[in-house]
Amino acid sequence: MSSTATDTPPLDPHLAGRLSFLHRLPTAEPIPPGRHELGLFTERDAVLVVPEGIDARKPVPLVVLFHGGGGSAEKILPMLQGQAEARGFLLLAPQSMHPTWDLVIAGNGPDRARLDLTLAVVARHFLLDPARFAFAGHSDGGSYAMSIGITNGDIVSHVIVSSAGFMSVQAQAGSPRIFISHGTQDEQIPIDRSGRTHSRVLREAGYDVTYVEYDGPHAYNPGVVRQAVDFFLQDPPTAG
């Protein structure tokens, strides 16, 4: 068939933020308990927290936690590491190649590719629970988690968003459950144009959204983080 001036090639799904990751059976021994750099990248490597007591024979929950702008795994892990160790879920903290995530700067690119590789390596060591597989983040990390989580909602089951500034979605898949929180005193990202707007838009689009406001600035709230973990670990709603 000859091409015409009106023909446009389909958008590369990777440029739209689609991941290639697929759930699969592990082929390697579990990584022992502790906090580990995965050794995948020479700079800004991904960090995995493995709690004590993980049963490698059973599906294990995973939260992928994205740092904020100018942040790092070291800075963002305290948001959820205590919860992961106390409540028995894997916690993975990727790191952007640049000061913030590629989607924030110019669009999906190397960070998406690095995330795909990192998830594949974790799945090589653990049987990941597809019903408890979350993308989470604060600030720019919350924007990234929300955007790529909705884009890959057939892979992730939950999206946990703290103080996100924007949502950029070029493709939707699946129906992840979404938890959004935002401080009413946030002067960096005002709540009216972010948390309140995002929760309304997503509800109108048919998503199951839990929205929590708290009296605080542009910082995550430990009590609300506990609520988000409750939301993540609770039994999924049944149809009917």
Summary of the structure (lengths in Angstrom):
residues: 240
radius of gyration: 17.7
end to end distance: 48.3
largest distance: 61.0
contacts: 778
relative contact order: 0.15
helix: 30%
strand: 21%
